Amino acid sequence: MARSALTREEVLVAAAGLVRQHGPQILTMRKLAAELGTAVTSIYWHIGNRESLLDALVERTVQEMGTLRPAGRDPAARIVSVARGLRRELRARPHLIAMVHERGLTERMFLPAQRALVHEVHAAGLRGARAAHAVRAVQFHTVGFLLVERNRERSPVQSPGEGDLWGESTAGGDPALARALARPADPDQLFAVSLRALVDGLLANSGPPEGDRK
């Protein structure tokens, strides 16, 4: 029996769930109607055709990515929190992010996170080109790290693997380094360490750049 009551938001939540799990190729009006326990005509009534549905999902994703809020007691901690939140949200919705990119809305999607970073680098004393470099460095590091991370996750089993390649000779006579590199990387820890080092370096010499001083 079809549901008698349905909202647009319920349709979008269900559609987003299907895309998150299986990608946009699985999203058909019949599949979505079955997921919601309703008639296909009800989906059309609330959303329109499939292209309208995909457009609505893209817009919803852009809006969701704008809800990142900094947290922390100082600018460095808040910058780190924005980057960690951005990575978390991008990881949670890869198929939806790909749809946003295909529709040419990537820059708009990143704007709220960039504005949050601008606020924090200003609070840290950076201005002008130096502030812009800091914002982009954090964004590029976060997105680039995620791309490498996803590529490693999708790679076939490597033979030889890292554990086979690293020994005292390949590690420059540093056995502790060899043991560490032979172990699988911890992406969360690596991201946290590299991000904090980047942010600390960017903020180390805060103040107006030479070219911006009056």
GIUR-V377133 format. One record per residue. RES is the residue in one letter. SS is DSSP state (alpha for helix, beta for strand, coil for the rest). OMEGA is omega in degrees with one decimal (none if undefined). D_FIRST is the distance of its C-alpha to the first C-alpha in Angstrom with 2 decimals. Layout:
RES&SS&OMEGA&D_FIRST / RES&SS&OMEGA&D_FIRST
This chain:
M&coil&-177.6&0.00 / A&coil&176.8&3.81 / R&coil&-179.4&6.58 / S&coil&-177.8&8.98 / A&coil&-178.9&12.06 / L&coil&178.4&13.57 / T&coil&177.4&17.27 / R&alpha&-178.9&19.55 / E&alpha&177.5&20.93 / E&alpha&178.2&17.71 / V&alpha&-177.9&17.35 / L&alpha&178.4&21.01 / V&alpha&179.8&20.94 / A&alpha&179.9&18.27 / A&alpha&178.4&20.21 / A&alpha&178.4&23.45 / G&alpha&178.4&22.33 / L&alpha&-179.0&21.58 / V&alpha&178.7&24.92 / R&alpha&-175.1&26.81 / Q&alpha&-168.5&25.84 / H&alpha&-177.3&26.01 / G&coil&-175.0&27.64 / P&alpha&-176.7&26.66 / Q&alpha&-178.5&26.72 / I&alpha&-172.8&23.37 / L&coil&172.7&21.66 / T&coil&-179.4&19.79 / M&alpha&178.4&17.20 / R&alpha&178.8&14.86 / K&alpha&-179.6&15.73 / L&alpha&178.7&15.24 / A&alpha&178.4&11.81 / A&alpha&179.0&10.83 / E&alpha&-177.1&12.85 / L&alpha&-177.5&11.16 / G&coil&-178.1&7.50 / T&coil&179.7&7.62 / A&coil&178.8&9.04 / V&alpha&-178.8&12.72 / T&alpha&178.7&13.95 / S&alpha&177.2&13.08 / I&alpha&179.0&15.31 / Y&alpha&-179.1&17.96 / W&alpha&-175.6&17.95 / H&alpha&-170.1&18.74 / I&alpha&-170.6&20.96 / G&coil&-177.8&22.07 / N&coil&-175.2&22.75 / R&alpha&179.1&23.25 / E&alpha&176.3&26.86 / S&alpha&177.6&26.02 / L&alpha&179.3&23.63 / L&alpha&177.3&26.49 / D&alpha&-179.7&28.95 / A&alpha&177.5&26.89 / L&alpha&178.2&26.70 / V&alpha&-180.0&30.44 / E&alpha&178.6&31.19 / R&alpha&178.8&29.17 / T&alpha&178.0&31.08 / V&alpha&179.6&34.37 / Q&alpha&179.5&33.66 / E&alpha&-179.7&32.76 / M&alpha&178.4&36.00 / G&alpha&-177.0&37.85 / T&alpha&179.1&37.11 / L&coil&179.6&39.79 / R&coil&179.0&42.31 / P&coil&175.7&45.73 / A&coil&179.9&46.74 / G&coil&-175.0&50.20 / R&coil&-178.8&53.60 / D&coil&-176.6&55.35 / P&alpha&-179.2&54.66 / A&alpha&179.8&54.80 / A&alpha&-178.9&52.19 / R&alpha&175.2&49.92 / I&alpha&177.9&50.34 / V&alpha&-178.7&49.43 / S&alpha&177.8&46.31 / V&alpha&-179.6&45.16 / A&alpha&179.1&45.76 / R&alpha&177.1&44.02 / G&alpha&179.0&41.00 / L&alpha&178.0&40.98 / R&alpha&-178.9&41.13 / R&alpha&-177.6&38.33 / E&alpha&177.8&35.99 / L&alpha&178.8&36.93 / R&alpha&-174.4&36.37 / A&alpha&-173.8&32.90 / R&coil&-176.0&31.60 / P&alpha&-178.6&33.72 / H&alpha&178.9&31.27 / L&alpha&177.9&30.60 / I&alpha&177.6&34.37 / A&alpha&177.9&35.02 / M&alpha&177.1&32.80 / V&alpha&-179.2&34.79 / H&alpha&-179.0&37.99 / E&alpha&179.9&37.02 / R&coil&173.6&36.51 / G&coil&-177.7&39.93 / L&coil&-176.9&38.89 / T&alpha&-178.0&40.35 / E&alpha&178.0&43.34 / R&alpha&-179.5&41.29 / M&alpha&-177.6&39.04 / F&alpha&-173.9&42.17 / L&alpha&179.4&43.89 / P&alpha&178.1&42.71 / A&alpha&177.8&43.90 / Q&alpha&-179.7&47.13 / R&alpha&176.3&47.72 / A&alpha&178.0&47.27 / L&alpha&177.4&49.79 / V&alpha&-179.6&52.15 / H&alpha&-176.2&52.19 / E&alpha&178.3&53.09 / V&alpha&172.7&55.74 / H&alpha&179.6&57.31 / A&alpha&179.0&57.35 / A&coil&176.7&59.13 / G&coil&179.0&61.79 / L&coil&179.4&60.86 / R&coil&172.3&61.23 / G&alpha&-176.1&61.26 / A&alpha&-179.7&61.13 / R&alpha&177.3&61.18 / A&alpha&179.3&58.06 / A&alpha&178.8&56.33 / H&alpha&-179.6&57.34 / A&alpha&179.8&55.97 / V&alpha&-178.0&52.57 / R&alpha&179.1&52.27 / A&alpha&179.4&53.67 / V&alpha&179.4&51.03 / Q&alpha&-178.3&48.22 / F&alpha&178.6&49.60 / H&alpha&-177.3&50.19 / T&alpha&-178.0&46.63 / V&alpha&179.1&44.97 / G&alpha&177.5&47.57 / F&alpha&-178.9&47.19 / L&alpha&179.1&43.43 / L&alpha&177.6&43.97 / V&alpha&-179.7&46.49 / E&alpha&-179.4&44.26 / R&alpha&178.2&41.30 / N&alpha&178.1&43.72 / R&alpha&179.6&45.08 / E&alpha&-176.7&41.65 / R&alpha&-176.1&40.84 / S&coil&174.4&44.29 / P&coil&177.4&44.89 / V&coil&-175.7&46.87 / Q&coil&176.7&50.40 / S&coil&4.8&53.42 / P&coil&176.4&55.72 / G&coil&-179.0&53.78 / E&alpha&-179.2&55.15 / G&alpha&179.7&56.38 / D&alpha&-172.2&58.47 / L&alpha&-173.6&59.94 / W&coil&174.8&61.21 / G&coil&-177.3&64.44 / E&coil&-178.7&67.59 / S&coil&-179.3&69.09 / T&coil&-178.9&66.14 / A&coil&176.2&65.78 / G&coil&178.8&69.36 / G&coil&-179.0&70.68 / D&coil&-175.5&68.08 / P&alpha&178.8&66.52 / A&alpha&176.4&64.30 / L&alpha&-180.0&62.89 / A&alpha&179.7&62.39 / R&alpha&-178.9&60.46 / A&alpha&-179.1&58.27 / L&alpha&177.7&57.50 / A&alpha&178.5&56.81 / R&coil&176.6&53.96 / P&coil&178.5&50.49 / A&coil&173.6&50.21 / D&coil&-174.0&48.23 / P&alpha&-178.7&46.50 / D&alpha&179.6&45.80 / Q&alpha&-179.2&49.40 / L&alpha&178.3&50.81 / F&alpha&-178.7&48.88 / A&alpha&-178.0&50.01 / V&alpha&-177.1&53.64 / S&alpha&179.4&53.89 / L&alpha&-178.5&52.16 / R&alpha&177.8&54.42 / A&alpha&178.7&57.49 / L&alpha&-177.4&56.52 / V&alpha&179.3&55.92 / D&alpha&178.5&59.11 / G&alpha&180.0&61.06 / L&alpha&-175.9&59.71 / L&alpha&-173.9&60.55 / A&coil&-177.5&63.84 / N&coil&-178.4&65.97 / S&coil&-175.2&64.12 / G&coil&-176.5&65.97 / P&coil&176.0&66.57 / P&coil&-178.0&67.22 / E&alpha&-175.8&70.74 / G&alpha&-177.9&69.69 / D&alpha&-178.0&67.93 / R&coil&179.9&70.81 / K&coil&none&72.70
